[in-house]
């Protein structure tokens, strides 16, 4: 097994990735890499292929062509236990949070660790508290149900669950969707601190430019299944690409939503 902390190459590398649904090509030869400890944000309009790309990296969808390497291992050729082993190094914050309404916060945070069985309650509660404190919550929420929390607090709990297994790589699917600007800023700040303090590699897909500017070291623009521009966040406002400029500035003349 490769040790992701000792490799000098990219943490994640997509090489010529193609994904089709019938006659429709959704990913059309994606080449993209993410370095260890880097926060990459992939931006693009609805239908550009962002979510499909993320699902392919996670192994939830099989690619039709190309390779996806995680620490040099080709996950597109894996299945079963091999794929589960690699997924064990991932954490995921889903767009809607995907919390279990029937379970209290502490069981939600430790669900994957206990395989849903509850595990040793005292130890699971300790782990849950440790992780919700990392996202700015306290012991008072441990026994609450998700429905008793605000939208921003639910996102924090979902983020605590994503980091509970000490992942090497975190994936964020539209992390600020549905949040007001203050709560969105809070979630963005948490992502920045997690990447910085825990040394996590992060891949985020979003159409929220405020979020992209805050959390990204580097931004890639996906359009019609292709990466049409990639560069440091500092160059986002001067990309030299008309489509990127329109998208970043919120102009609609060339952006299809």
VENJO-V872344 format. One record per run of one state. SS is the DSSP state (h for helix, s for strand, l for the rest). FROM is the first residue (numbers start at 0). LEN is the number of residues. If there is no record, write none. Layout:
# VENJO-V872344
ss from len
SS FROM LEN
SS FROM LEN
This chain:
# VENJO-V872344
ss from len
l 0 11
s 11 10
l 21 2
s 23 11
l 34 4
s 38 5
l 43 6
h 49 8
l 57 7
s 64 6
l 70 2
s 72 2
h 74 3
l 77 2
h 79 8
l 87 2
s 89 4
l 93 10
s 103 1
h 104 5
l 109 11
h 120 14
l 134 4
h 138 3
l 141 3
s 144 1
h 145 3
l 148 2
h 150 13
l 163 5
s 168 5
l 173 7
h 180 18
l 198 2
s 200 6
l 206 2
h 208 7
l 215 2
s 217 6
l 223 2
s 225 7
h 232 6
l 238 3
h 241 8
l 249 8
